[in-house]
Each structure stands twice: as structure tokens, then as C-alpha cells.
């Protein structure tokens, strides 16, 4: 009981610090700050705390704590790449996500099937993937038009592939495949689903849209629930990637 309580406190503290850091980074001007560096500093502190757990292999949380490094690292990196084009930032950050996921899987000798690298029921997965069309359209209504640079047809194909692979697959692999899979064995299936969904949602505070925050939370719950039920990343990765293609490319360029 004491162990469970300490784990819950640690995860709640992690989430609180993550929220504070993200709010400061997104709203630093409104808060009267000259830069988002305070938020970045909190992320750095959070990373140092998490790293300290990796030196205590006897602790139950020493296994899953390192994987929680990924969200703060994502934000630090994206903030440092602020001068890059949006699509280039996505490719760089999510390439590192895939590399990090690969190293975690390899070092912990995790079977690929355990983290959802399987097709499952293909027809069902394709149906789940198709939900990305509706989700992307809905988020477009919430956020409005998002400009990612000049796009011509060859660029459209390249950008679509990048969004599909470097947001759809990489983020689902990390958040649902790795973090959710590992946490559910520690804090239980339902608590892990809600916690990971909240972490995923917090990373969208940067859009500065409360309605989008609510939308993303329910999408994250949906993706997490589907993953737990189907034990496959295929459908939700397709849906996530397709939603971003709709949001950033198809609707602004062809349907607006």
C-alpha cells in the first residue's frame, strides 16, 4: 500500500510539474515573462529528477520512470528548434522519438508484440484508421487553418508521409505502445489510461486553445482504449497520422 501511494504521488507530481512548465512556455508573455525559459528550466529539473531514479534499480519505479523523460525532452527540443520550418521540426523531434523508443525496447528486451507492433484484425484496424478523417476535420474546426509552409504536389506527398510516420506512428509508439504498456502493470489499466492521456494532452497546451485541450484528451482516451483492446498500434497510428494530414494539408489546401 505504501509503495502504491508513493508511486501515485510521484506520478501526480510529475504531471503537475509538466502542466506548470507547459503553461509557462505557452503563456509566458501573458504571465509577464520575457521568455519561456522558466518553463524550460522546470522541464530540465523534471528530467534530472527522473534520471535520479535510474540509479536505483531496486525501486519498482526505476523501470518506467526513464520513459517519462520523453515528454519534457520533446518540449525542450521543439523550443530549441523554433527557427526551423514546422515540418522539419516534426521530422527531427519524432525521428529522435523513434530512436529513443528503439533503444528502450532493445535495452529492456521487450517483445515487439507486447507494445503493439502487430496487425491484429486488419479490417478493424483500417476502420479505426479511417476515424482520422473525422478527427482531423474536427480539430481543424477547433484550431482553424494551420500554415506549414508553401506546399506543391511533390511536397504534399513528402509532407503527408512525414506527418503519417513522424507523428502518427512515432507518437503512438511512445505514448500508447511504450508508456501505457509499462505503466498499466504498475498502477493498473484504467489509471494508466487516464494518466497517459493527460500527459499526451498536456503536450498540446502549446496550441493555447482550451477547447482543443478537451478534444485532445478524449482522442487520447479513445486511442488508449483501442490500443488496450486490440493490442495493436496499426489503427491508431493510421488515425493519428491521417488526422494530422487532414488538419495541416488536405483541408487547408483543398477543402478550405
Secondary structure, DSSP 8 states (H G I E B T S, - for coil): -HHHHHHHHHHHHHHHHHHHHHHHHHHTTTTT-SSTHHHHHHHHHHHHHHHHHTT-TTSTTHHHHGGGHHHHHHHHHHHHTTTS-HHHHHHHHHHHHHHHHHHHHHHTT--GGGGT-S--SHHHHHHHHHHHHHHHHHHHHHH-----S---HHHHHHHHHHHIIIIIIHHHIIIIIIIIHHHHHHH-HHHHHHHHHHHHHHTTGGG--HHHHHHHHHHHHHHHHHHHHH--SHHHHHHHHHHHHIIIIIIIIII-
